Amino acid sequence: MRISELLDKNSIIANLKASDKKGAIDELAAAASTATQASGQEIAEVLIEREQLGSTGIGGGIAIPHGKLKTVDSINIGFALSKTGVEYDSLDSKPVHIFFVLLTPENSTGGHLKVLAQISKMLKMNEFKNQLLAAESTDEIYTIIKEQDEDF
């Protein structure tokens, strides 16, 4: 399963404006809603609910907010890049610059775990992270992810 096949270009934010966790989740949810039947508000509620279990800010400037929704019928991925960084209660207490949002159907079992593992594997590659951080546009971000995807 390729990340680029699950990522809708309309769900990519090249320059996230938010500076705090709530604002980031709202902005991410609004963008992700363009590729699903779910509303931005529904998505934001599910992502915030998940954050209450523990931060999805995994450290190293990365967060992977995720959640399951009834109104999502297939796995969807969104992406955002924050040039300034977002205070996100990350495990290492550092600001987040790279966000991958993962939305899955409510009855999904193992598919989302495979996608989370794939994203995590990609983000362990410093060159990939540096390319994303330097990206200036939605198209550039999509191309970087697609090219990295082909190496897996």
Phi and psi in degrees as GROMACS dihedral restraints (atoms count N, CA, C in turn):
[ dihedral_restraints ]
;  ai    aj    ak    al  type     phi  dphi    fc
    3     4     5     6     1   -91.6    20    10
    4     5     6     7     1   135.8    20    10
    6     7     8     9     1   -59.6    20    10
    7     8     9    10     1   -42.9    20    10
    9    10    11    12     1   -63.6    20    10
   10    11    12    13     1   -24.1    20    10
   12    13    14    15     1   -78.1    20    10
   13    14    15    16     1   -20.1    20    10
   15    16    17    18     1   -99.4    20    10
   16    17    18    19     1    -8.0    20    10
   18    19    20    21     1   -97.9    20    10
   19    20    21    22     1   119.6    20    10
   21    22    23    24     1   -91.5    20    10
   22    23    24    25     1   132.7    20    10
   24    25    26    27     1   -57.3    20    10
   25    26    27    28     1   -30.8    20    10
   27    28    29    30     1   -69.8    20    10
   28    29    30    31     1   -14.0    20    10
   30    31    32    33     1   -96.6    20    10
   31    32    33    34     1    12.5    20    10
   33    34    35    36     1  -104.0    20    10
   34    35    36    37     1   130.3    20    10
   36    37    38    39     1  -114.1    20    10
   37    38    39    40     1   114.8    20    10
   39    40    41    42     1   -77.9    20    10
   40    41    42    43     1   -22.4    20    10
   42    43    44    45     1  -146.6    20    10
   43    44    45    46     1    85.4    20    10
   45    46    47    48     1   -61.0    20    10
   46    47    48    49     1   131.6    20    10
   48    49    50    51     1   -88.2    20    10
   49    50    51    52     1   -29.0    20    10
   51    52    53    54     1   -61.0    20    10
   52    53    54    55     1   151.3    20    10
   54    55    56    57     1  -118.0    20    10
   55    56    57    58     1    -8.5    20    10
   57    58    59    60     1  -127.3    20    10
   58    59    60    61     1   168.8    20    10
   60    61    62    63     1   -59.3    20    10
   61    62    63    64     1   -49.3    20    10
   63    64    65    66     1   -60.5    20    10
   64    65    66    67     1   -45.8    20    10
   66    67    68    69     1   -62.8    20    10
   67    68    69    70     1   -40.3    20    10
   69    70    71    72     1   -63.6    20    10
   70    71    72    73     1   -45.1    20    10
   72    73    74    75     1   -63.1    20    10
   73    74    75    76     1   -42.1    20    10
   75    76    77    78     1   -61.7    20    10
   76    77    78    79     1   -43.2    20    10
   78    79    80    81     1   -68.0    20    10
   79    80    81    82     1   -43.5    20    10
   81    82    83    84     1   -61.8    20    10
   82    83    84    85     1   -43.6    20    10
   84    85    86    87     1   -64.3    20    10
   85    86    87    88     1   -41.5    20    10
   87    88    89    90     1   -61.4    20    10
   88    89    90    91     1   -43.2    20    10
   90    91    92    93     1   -67.9    20    10
   91    92    93    94     1   -43.1    20    10
   93    94    95    96     1   -65.2    20    10
   94    95    96    97     1   -29.4    20    10
   96    97    98    99     1   -65.7    20    10
   97    98    99   100     1   -20.5    20    10
   99   100   101   102     1   -67.9    20    10
  100   101   102   103     1   -18.3    20    10
  102   103   104   105     1  -108.7    20    10
  103   104   105   106     1     6.4    20    10
  105   106   107   108     1  -136.1    20    10
  106   107   108   109     1   175.7    20    10
  108   109   110   111     1   -83.5    20    10
  109   110   111   112     1   -10.9    20    10
  111   112   113   114     1   -78.6    20    10
  112   113   114   115     1   147.8    20    10
  114   115   116   117     1   -82.2    20    10
  115   116   117   118     1   160.2    20    10
  117   118   119   120     1   -58.5    20    10
  118   119   120   121     1   -38.1    20    10
  120   121   122   123     1   -65.7    20    10
  121   122   123   124     1   -43.5    20    10
  123   124   125   126     1   -59.5    20    10
  124   125   126   127     1   -45.6    20    10
  126   127   128   129     1   -63.5    20    10
  127   128   129   130     1   -46.3    20    10
  129   130   131   132     1   -59.3    20    10
  130   131   132   133     1   -42.3    20    10
  132   133   134   135     1   -61.1    20    10
  133   134   135   136     1   -43.5    20    10
  135   136   137   138     1   -66.6    20    10
  136   137   138   139     1   -41.2    20    10
  138   139   140   141     1   -66.7    20    10
  139   140   141   142     1   -40.6    20    10
  141   142   143   144     1   -66.3    20    10
  142   143   144   145     1   -40.8    20    10
  144   145   146   147     1   -58.3    20    10
  145   146   147   148     1   -42.5    20    10
  147   148   149   150     1   -66.3    20    10
  148   149   150   151     1   -39.2    20    10
  150   151   152   153     1   -61.9    20    10
  151   152   153   154     1   -29.5    20    10
  153   154   155   156     1   -67.6    20    10
  154   155   156   157     1   -21.3    20    10
  156   157   158   159     1   -78.3    20    10
  157   158   159   160     1   -22.6    20    10
  159   160   161   162     1   156.1    20    10
  160   161   162   163     1   146.1    20    10
  162   163   164   165     1   -63.5    20    10
  163   164   165   166     1   139.1    20    10
  165   166   167   168     1   -91.5    20    10
  166   167   168   169     1     7.8    20    10
  168   169   170   171     1   -78.8    20    10
  169   170   171   172     1   100.9    20    10
  171   172   173   174     1   -85.1    20    10
  172   173   174   175     1    -3.4    20    10
  174   175   176   177     1   102.6    20    10
  175   176   177   178     1   167.9    20    10
  177   178   179   180     1    67.1    20    10
  178   179   180   181     1    22.2    20    10
  180   181   182   183     1    81.3    20    10
  181   182   183   184     1    18.1    20    10
  183   184   185   186     1  -124.3    20    10
  184   185   186   187     1   140.7    20    10
  186   187   188   189     1  -135.6    20    10
  187   188   189   190     1   143.8    20    10
  189   190   191   192     1  -128.7    20    10
  190   191   192   193     1    72.6    20    10
  192   193   194   195     1   -63.8    20    10
  193   194   195   196     1   139.2    20    10
  195   196   197   198     1  -151.7    20    10
  196   197   198   199     1   159.2    20    10
  198   199   200   201     1  -170.7    20    10
  199   200   201   202     1   165.7    20    10
  201   202   203   204     1  -111.4    20    10
  202   203   204   205     1   138.4    20    10
  204   205   206   207     1  -135.8    20    10
  205   206   207   208     1   145.9    20    10
  207   208   209   210     1   -64.5    20    10
  208   209   210   211     1   -34.7    20    10
  210   211   212   213     1   -85.5    20    10
  211   212   213   214     1     6.6    20    10
  213   214   215   216     1  -106.8    20    10
  214   215   216   217     1   124.2    20    10
  216   217   218   219     1  -102.2    20    10
  217   218   219   220     1    -6.3    20    10
  219   220   221   222     1  -152.0    20    10
  220   221   222   223     1   164.6    20    10
  222   223   224   225     1   -64.9    20    10
  223   224   225   226     1   130.8    20    10
  225   226   227   228     1  -127.3    20    10
  226   227   228   229     1   142.3    20    10
  228   229   230   231     1  -123.4    20    10
  229   230   231   232     1   140.1    20    10
  231   232   233   234     1  -122.5    20    10
  232   233   234   235     1   165.8    20    10
  234   235   236   237     1  -145.1    20    10
  235   236   237   238     1   145.2    20    10
  237   238   239   240     1  -145.0    20    10
  238   239   240   241     1   148.6    20    10
  240   241   242   243     1  -122.9    20    10
  241   242   243   244     1   127.0    20    10
  243   244   245   246     1  -111.3    20    10
  244   245   246   247     1   115.5    20    10
  246   247   248   249     1   -68.8    20    10
  247   248   249   250     1   -35.1    20    10
  249   250   251   252     1   -91.0    20    10
  250   251   252   253     1   -20.6    20    10
  252   253   254   255     1    93.1    20    10
  253   254   255   256     1   148.7    20    10
  255   256   257   258     1  -121.9    20    10
  256   257   258   259     1   130.7    20    10
  258   259   260   261     1   -70.2    20    10
  259   260   261   262     1   115.2    20    10
  261   262   263   264     1  -131.6    20    10
  262   263   264   265     1    12.9    20    10
  264   265   266   267     1    56.5    20    10
  265   266   267   268     1    39.7    20    10
  267   268   269   270     1   -65.0    20    10
  268   269   270   271     1   158.9    20    10
  270   271   272   273     1   -58.7    20    10
  271   272   273   274     1   -31.3    20    10
  273   274   275   276     1   -99.2    20    10
  274   275   276   277     1     7.8    20    10
  276   277   278   279     1    62.4    20    10
  277   278   279   280     1    16.2    20    10
  279   280   281   282     1   -99.9    20    10
  280   281   282   283     1   155.8    20    10
  282   283   284   285     1   -63.5    20    10
  283   284   285   286     1   152.0    20    10
  285   286   287   288     1   -99.1    20    10
  286   287   288   289     1   135.1    20    10
  288   289   290   291     1  -114.6    20    10
  289   290   291   292     1   -29.0    20    10
  291   292   293   294     1  -116.5    20    10
  292   293   294   295     1   123.3    20    10
  294   295   296   297     1  -121.5    20    10
  295   296   297   298     1   127.3    20    10
  297   298   299   300     1  -112.4    20    10
  298   299   300   301     1   126.6    20    10
  300   301   302   303     1  -105.3    20    10
  301   302   303   304     1   130.9    20    10
  303   304   305   306     1  -121.6    20    10
  304   305   306   307     1   121.4    20    10
  306   307   308   309     1  -119.1    20    10
  307   308   309   310     1   131.6    20    10
  309   310   311   312     1  -131.2    20    10
  310   311   312   313     1   157.7    20    10
  312   313   314   315     1   -61.8    20    10
  313   314   315   316     1   149.4    20    10
  315   316   317   318     1   -58.5    20    10
  316   317   318   319     1   -34.5    20    10
  318   319   320   321     1   -91.7    20    10
  319   320   321   322     1     7.9    20    10
  321   322   323   324     1   -67.6    20    10
  322   323   324   325     1   137.9    20    10
  324   325   326   327     1  -105.8    20    10
  325   326   327   328     1   -78.8    20    10
  327   328   329   330     1   -97.8    20    10
  328   329   330   331     1   -13.5    20    10
  330   331   332   333     1   -58.7    20    10
  331   332   333   334     1   -42.2    20    10
  333   334   335   336     1   -67.8    20    10
  334   335   336   337     1   -30.3    20    10
  336   337   338   339     1   -67.4    20    10
  337   338   339   340     1   -37.9    20    10
  339   340   341   342     1   -64.9    20    10
  340   341   342   343     1   -41.1    20    10
  342   343   344   345     1   -67.8    20    10
  343   344   345   346     1   -43.5    20    10
  345   346   347   348     1   -58.0    20    10
  346   347   348   349     1   -42.8    20    10
  348   349   350   351     1   -64.1    20    10
  349   350   351   352     1   -41.2    20    10
  351   352   353   354     1   -63.2    20    10
  352   353   354   355     1   -46.2    20    10
  354   355   356   357     1   -61.7    20    10
  355   356   357   358     1   -45.8    20    10
  357   358   359   360     1   -59.5    20    10
  358   359   360   361     1   -41.7    20    10
  360   361   362   363     1   -62.9    20    10
  361   362   363   364     1   -43.8    20    10
  363   364   365   366     1   -62.8    20    10
  364   365   366   367     1   -40.1    20    10
  366   367   368   369     1   -76.1    20    10
  367   368   369   370     1    -7.8    20    10
  369   370   371   372     1   -79.1    20    10
  370   371   372   373     1   -10.7    20    10
  372   373   374   375     1   -91.0    20    10
  373   374   375   376     1   111.7    20    10
  375   376   377   378     1   -59.7    20    10
  376   377   378   379     1   -39.3    20    10
  378   379   380   381     1   -61.9    20    10
  379   380   381   382     1   -41.6    20    10
  381   382   383   384     1   -61.2    20    10
  382   383   384   385     1   -48.5    20    10
  384   385   386   387     1   -60.2    20    10
  385   386   387   388     1   -44.1    20    10
  387   388   389   390     1   -64.2    20    10
  388   389   390   391     1   -37.9    20    10
  390   391   392   393     1   -63.6    20    10
  391   392   393   394     1   -43.6    20    10
  393   394   395   396     1   -62.0    20    10
  394   395   396   397     1   -44.9    20    10
  396   397   398   399     1   -62.0    20    10
  397   398   399   400     1   -29.1    20    10
  399   400   401   402     1   -89.8    20    10
  400   401   402   403     1    -8.5    20    10
  402   403   404   405     1   -64.9    20    10
  403   404   405   406     1   146.1    20    10
  405   406   407   408     1  -113.9    20    10
  406   407   408   409     1   -13.9    20    10
  408   409   410   411     1  -143.6    20    10
  409   410   411   412     1   163.7    20    10
  411   412   413   414     1   -58.0    20    10
  412   413   414   415     1   -46.2    20    10
  414   415   416   417     1   -61.5    20    10
  415   416   417   418     1   -41.1    20    10
  417   418   419   420     1   -65.1    20    10
  418   419   420   421     1   -42.6    20    10
  420   421   422   423     1   -61.8    20    10
  421   422   423   424     1   -47.3    20    10
  423   424   425   426     1   -60.0    20    10
  424   425   426   427     1   -43.5    20    10
  426   427   428   429     1   -62.6    20    10
  427   428   429   430     1   -43.2    20    10
  429   430   431   432     1   -60.4    20    10
  430   431   432   433     1   -45.8    20    10
  432   433   434   435     1   -65.7    20    10
  433   434   435   436     1   -43.2    20    10
  435   436   437   438     1   -63.0    20    10
  436   437   438   439     1   -43.5    20    10
  438   439   440   441     1   -65.5    20    10
  439   440   441   442     1   -39.2    20    10
  441   442   443   444     1   -66.6    20    10
  442   443   444   445     1   -38.6    20    10
  444   445   446   447     1   -56.6    20    10
  445   446   447   448     1   -39.2    20    10
  447   448   449   450     1   -67.6    20    10
  448   449   450   451     1   -20.7    20    10
  450   451   452   453     1   -81.7    20    10
  451   452   453   454     1    -8.3    20    10
